[in-house]
């Protein structure tokens, strides 16, 4: 699920759509104005119909698509031409693309990570690789890891990225030559491995430290020093009972965000860890997590079982999208 904003005509307002990639392989689009109308009507007692939606034709014929990312660049990036494409190899389980470095990282179920580096001067349209030949406009490096790749993380300023597998192994890899800088393996209280990876710069006492935050499937959180792989919190931050992790995100808080704090005396400008699991949302203090201390700023339990969580952004606000097993969707 992604919220995509595009601007095809500079004289017109931006158009946004909620994009759903279904298990059937179909892509379903909801116009943001339709969603806004539905939310406004749902607050009243009058009955309202569900938002109108439309299905779009996939650019590939294989309905077994396992993961997708949506990027908008220019109107020329897409076309209505029919293409004959067939899939091969193991299903892709993770995708990360960085516009600034023009690097695409993919991981699959066999444990293979591929790094595709595009030549920035090859074309004004980064999507030209769909018609390009390997070696002419991009180069590919492959790295074999132990276990199916479950998540990847890539940032522009760094020359390396991280990949996590179902075996609980985190690998930090050089994007230029594909060499593995270091690997760490973590125990999981549930069957499963790494659920989420996030690079972050943490400021403390006037110093900046680059860290890698790791969330396990059981919602245990480990924090590494990015360059060396040194474990900063020997005692991981954990939920009291194992719960499947769905989303991990670092949020910056300010005194204006006092409503999210259970204890008003703790309001300060410090980064928070947002952890969304199948049964609750939790906000942790990042500074305490680095020290190995679990300090819960806020916790909200769900009335049902949550199966998907994602963040959506506007110019002034951040929303949390929650999808429940009964089909309900909440935006908080």
C-alpha positions as CSV (number, residue, x, y, z in Angstrom):
1,X,0.0,0.0,0.0
2,X,1.4,3.4,-1.0
3,X,0.0,7.0,-1.2
4,X,1.3,8.3,-4.5
5,X,1.2,12.0,-5.5
6,X,1.8,13.0,-9.1
7,X,1.8,16.4,-11.0
8,X,1.2,16.0,-14.7
9,X,0.4,19.6,-15.4
10,X,2.1,22.5,-13.5
11,X,-1.0,24.6,-13.8
12,X,-3.2,22.1,-12.0
13,X,-3.4,20.9,-8.5
14,X,-1.5,17.8,-7.4
15,X,-3.4,14.6,-7.7
16,X,-3.0,11.8,-5.1
17,X,-4.2,8.3,-5.1
18,X,-4.1,5.4,-2.6
19,X,-2.5,2.4,-4.4
20,X,-3.2,-1.1,-3.3
21,X,-1.3,-4.1,-4.6
22,X,-3.5,-7.1,-4.1
23,X,-2.4,-10.7,-3.7
24,X,-4.1,-11.5,-7.0
25,X,-1.5,-9.2,-8.7
26,X,-4.1,-6.5,-9.5
27,X,-3.5,-2.8,-8.7
28,X,-6.4,-0.9,-7.2
29,X,-6.5,2.9,-7.1
30,X,-8.6,5.1,-4.8
31,X,-8.7,8.9,-5.5
32,X,-7.8,10.9,-2.4
33,X,-10.9,13.1,-2.9
34,X,-13.1,10.0,-2.8
35,X,-11.4,8.9,0.4
36,X,-11.8,12.4,1.9
37,X,-15.5,12.4,1.0
38,X,-16.0,9.0,2.6
39,X,-14.3,10.0,5.8
40,X,-16.3,13.2,6.2
41,X,-19.6,11.3,5.6
42,X,-18.6,8.5,8.0
43,X,-18.4,11.0,10.8
44,X,-22.1,11.7,10.4
45,X,-25.0,9.4,11.1
46,X,-26.1,9.2,7.5
47,X,-25.2,6.2,5.5
48,X,-22.5,6.5,2.9
49,X,-21.2,4.3,0.1
50,X,-17.6,3.1,-0.1
51,X,-15.1,5.2,-2.1
52,X,-15.1,4.6,-5.8
53,X,-12.1,2.7,-7.1
54,X,-10.5,1.6,-10.4
55,X,-8.2,-1.2,-11.5
56,X,-5.2,-0.5,-13.7
57,X,-3.4,-2.8,-16.1
58,X,-0.1,-4.1,-14.8
59,X,3.0,-3.6,-16.9
60,X,3.9,-7.2,-16.4
61,X,1.8,-10.3,-17.2
62,X,2.8,-12.3,-14.2
63,X,0.1,-12.1,-11.5
64,X,2.5,-13.5,-8.8
65,X,4.0,-10.2,-8.0
66,X,5.3,-10.3,-4.4
67,X,6.5,-6.8,-3.7
68,X,6.4,-3.4,-5.3
69,X,7.5,0.2,-4.8
70,X,5.8,3.2,-6.5
71,X,7.9,6.2,-7.7
72,X,6.9,9.2,-9.6
73,X,9.3,11.1,-11.8
74,X,7.8,12.5,-15.0
75,X,4.9,11.7,-17.3
76,X,7.3,10.1,-19.8
77,X,8.2,7.5,-17.2
78,X,5.1,5.3,-18.1
79,X,3.5,4.3,-21.4
80,X,0.4,2.4,-22.5
81,X,2.4,0.0,-24.7
82,X,1.7,-3.7,-24.3
83,X,4.8,-5.7,-23.2
84,X,5.5,-9.4,-23.1
85,X,7.4,-10.1,-19.9
86,X,7.7,-13.4,-18.1
87,X,9.1,-14.0,-14.6
88,X,12.0,-16.3,-13.7
89,X,13.9,-17.2,-10.6
90,X,13.0,-16.7,-6.9
91,X,10.2,-14.3,-5.9
92,X,11.4,-10.8,-5.0
93,X,10.8,-10.1,-1.3
94,X,12.3,-6.6,-0.8
95,X,12.9,-3.5,-3.0
96,X,14.7,-0.3,-2.3
97,X,15.5,2.5,-4.8
98,X,17.4,5.7,-4.2
99,X,16.8,8.6,-6.7
100,X,19.9,10.5,-5.8
101,X,22.4,7.7,-6.1
102,X,20.4,5.9,-8.8
103,X,20.8,2.6,-7.1
104,X,18.2,-0.2,-6.9
105,X,18.6,-3.0,-4.3
106,X,16.4,-6.1,-4.5
107,X,16.4,-9.2,-2.3
108,X,14.7,-12.5,-3.1
109,X,13.5,-15.7,-1.4
110,X,16.7,-17.6,-2.3
111,X,18.8,-15.2,-0.3
112,X,20.3,-13.3,-3.3
113,X,20.7,-9.6,-3.1
114,X,21.2,-7.6,-6.4
115,X,22.6,-4.1,-6.6
116,X,21.8,-2.3,-9.8
117,X,23.8,0.9,-10.2
118,X,22.5,3.2,-13.0
119,X,24.7,5.6,-14.9
120,X,23.4,9.1,-14.1
121,X,24.3,10.5,-17.5
122,X,22.7,7.7,-19.5
123,X,19.3,9.3,-19.7
124,X,17.1,12.0,-18.2
125,X,14.5,9.3,-17.5
126,X,15.7,6.9,-14.8
127,X,13.1,4.3,-15.9
128,X,14.9,3.9,-19.3
129,X,16.5,0.7,-17.8
130,X,13.3,-1.1,-18.8
131,X,14.6,-0.9,-22.4
132,X,18.4,-0.7,-21.6
133,X,21.0,-3.5,-21.8
134,X,23.1,-4.5,-18.9
135,X,26.5,-2.8,-19.1
136,X,25.3,0.0,-21.3
137,X,23.3,2.0,-18.8
138,X,23.6,0.0,-15.6
139,X,25.7,-2.6,-13.8
140,X,24.5,-5.4,-11.5
141,X,26.3,-7.0,-8.6
142,X,24.9,-10.1,-6.8
143,X,25.5,-11.2,-3.2
144,X,24.4,-14.5,-1.8
145,X,23.2,-14.5,1.8
146,X,22.0,-17.2,4.2
147,X,18.2,-17.4,4.3
148,X,15.5,-15.6,2.4
149,X,15.8,-11.8,2.3
150,X,13.1,-10.2,4.4
151,X,14.0,-6.5,4.4
152,X,16.6,-4.1,3.0
153,X,17.5,-0.5,3.9
154,X,19.3,2.1,1.7
155,X,20.2,5.7,2.3
156,X,21.7,8.3,-0.1
157,X,24.5,9.6,2.0
158,X,26.0,6.2,2.7
159,X,28.0,4.0,0.4
160,X,26.5,0.9,1.9
161,X,23.2,-0.7,2.6
162,X,21.7,-3.3,5.0
163,X,19.9,-6.6,4.3
164,X,18.1,-8.8,6.8
165,X,17.1,-12.5,6.4
166,X,14.8,-15.0,7.9
167,X,17.7,-16.5,9.8
168,X,18.1,-13.4,11.9
169,X,21.2,-12.3,10.0
170,X,21.9,-8.6,9.2
171,X,24.5,-7.9,6.5
172,X,25.9,-4.4,5.8
173,X,27.2,-4.4,2.2
174,X,29.2,-2.0,0.1
175,X,27.2,-0.7,-2.8
176,X,30.3,-0.1,-5.0
177,X,31.9,-3.5,-5.0
178,X,29.3,-5.8,-3.3
179,X,31.7,-6.7,-0.4
180,X,30.2,-7.5,3.0
181,X,31.4,-5.1,5.6
182,X,30.1,-7.1,8.5
183,X,27.4,-9.5,9.5
184,X,25.5,-9.9,12.8
185,X,23.0,-12.7,13.8
186,X,20.2,-12.1,16.4
187,X,18.0,-14.5,18.2
188,X,14.2,-14.3,17.7
189,X,11.6,-15.4,20.2
190,X,9.3,-16.4,17.3
191,X,9.9,-18.2,14.1
192,X,11.2,-15.6,11.7
193,X,14.1,-13.2,11.4
194,X,14.6,-9.6,10.6
195,X,11.4,-7.5,10.1
196,X,12.8,-4.0,9.6
197,X,16.0,-2.1,9.2
198,X,16.5,1.6,9.4
199,X,19.6,3.8,9.2
200,X,19.4,6.9,11.4
201,X,21.7,9.8,12.6
202,X,21.3,10.2,16.4
203,X,22.4,13.5,18.0
204,X,23.5,13.4,21.6
205,X,25.5,16.0,23.6
206,X,26.5,17.9,20.4
207,X,27.8,14.7,18.6
208,X,26.2,12.9,15.7
209,X,26.3,9.1,15.6
210,X,25.2,7.0,12.6
211,X,23.2,4.0,13.8
212,X,21.4,1.0,12.3
213,X,18.1,0.1,14.1
214,X,17.0,-3.5,13.8
215,X,13.5,-4.8,14.5
216,X,13.0,-8.6,14.8
217,X,9.8,-10.4,13.9
218,X,9.1,-10.8,17.6
219,X,9.4,-7.0,18.1
220,X,12.8,-7.1,19.7
221,X,14.8,-4.0,18.9
222,X,18.6,-3.9,18.5
223,X,20.8,-0.9,17.7
224,X,24.2,-1.1,16.0
225,X,26.9,1.5,15.3
226,X,26.6,1.8,11.5
227,X,30.3,1.8,10.6
228,X,31.6,-0.9,12.9
229,X,28.6,-3.1,13.7
230,X,29.2,-2.6,17.4
231,X,26.0,-3.5,19.4
232,X,25.0,-0.4,21.4
233,X,22.2,-1.9,23.5
234,X,23.3,-5.2,24.9
235,X,19.8,-5.5,26.4
236,X,17.3,-5.3,23.5
237,X,14.1,-3.4,23.8
238,X,11.3,-6.0,23.8
239,X,7.6,-6.2,24.2
240,X,6.5,-8.2,27.3
241,X,5.2,-11.0,25.1
242,X,6.4,-11.8,21.6
243,X,4.2,-10.0,19.0
244,X,4.7,-9.8,15.2
245,X,6.3,-6.5,14.2
246,X,4.7,-4.7,11.3
247,X,6.4,-1.3,11.2
248,X,9.4,0.4,12.8
249,X,10.0,4.1,12.3
250,X,12.0,6.9,13.9
251,X,9.9,10.1,14.6
252,X,11.2,13.5,15.7
253,X,9.1,14.9,18.5
254,X,8.7,18.5,19.7
255,X,6.9,20.2,22.6
256,X,4.0,20.7,20.2
257,X,3.5,16.9,20.2
258,X,2.5,16.8,23.9
259,X,-0.6,14.9,23.1
260,X,1.3,11.7,22.3
261,X,3.0,11.6,25.8
262,X,1.3,9.8,28.6
263,X,3.4,11.8,31.1
264,X,3.4,15.5,30.2
265,X,6.6,16.1,32.2
266,X,8.5,13.9,29.7
267,X,7.8,16.2,26.7
268,X,11.1,17.1,25.1
269,X,12.6,17.4,21.6
270,X,13.9,13.9,21.3
271,X,13.5,11.2,18.6
272,X,11.0,8.5,19.3
273,X,10.8,4.9,18.0
274,X,7.4,4.0,16.6
275,X,6.8,0.3,16.8
276,X,3.6,-1.1,15.4
277,X,2.8,-4.7,16.1
278,X,-0.2,-6.9,15.4
279,X,-1.8,-5.9,18.7
280,X,-0.6,-2.4,19.6
281,X,1.2,0.8,18.8
282,X,4.1,1.8,21.0
283,X,6.3,4.9,21.2
284,X,9.7,4.4,22.8
285,X,12.4,6.8,23.7
286,X,15.3,6.3,21.2
287,X,17.9,7.6,23.7
288,X,16.8,5.1,26.3
289,X,16.7,2.3,23.7
290,X,20.3,2.9,22.8
291,X,21.2,2.5,26.5
292,X,19.3,-0.8,26.6
293,X,16.4,0.6,28.7
294,X,12.7,0.2,27.6
295,X,11.0,3.6,28.2
296,X,7.5,3.5,26.8
297,X,6.2,7.1,26.0
298,X,2.8,5.9,24.8
299,X,1.0,2.7,24.0
300,X,-2.4,2.1,22.3
301,X,-3.9,-1.4,22.0
302,X,-5.9,-2.5,19.1
303,X,-9.4,-3.9,19.3
304,X,-8.7,-6.3,16.4
305,X,-5.7,-8.0,14.8
306,X,-3.6,-5.7,12.6
307,X,-1.9,-7.2,9.6
308,X,-0.4,-4.2,7.8
309,X,0.9,-0.8,8.8
310,X,2.4,2.1,6.8
311,X,3.1,5.8,7.1
312,X,1.7,8.5,4.8
313,X,3.0,12.0,4.7
314,X,1.5,15.4,3.8
315,X,3.3,18.8,3.9
316,X,2.5,19.2,7.6
317,X,1.3,15.9,9.1
318,X,2.2,12.2,9.2
319,X,-0.5,9.6,9.2
320,X,-0.4,6.0,10.3
321,X,-2.4,3.6,8.0
322,X,-3.5,0.4,9.7
323,X,-5.2,-2.6,7.9
324,X,-6.9,-5.2,10.1
325,X,-7.7,-8.8,9.4
326,X,-11.4,-8.1,9.2
327,X,-10.8,-5.7,6.3
328,X,-11.1,-2.4,8.2
329,X,-8.6,0.4,7.4
330,X,-7.8,3.1,10.0
331,X,-5.8,6.3,9.5
332,X,-4.4,7.8,12.7
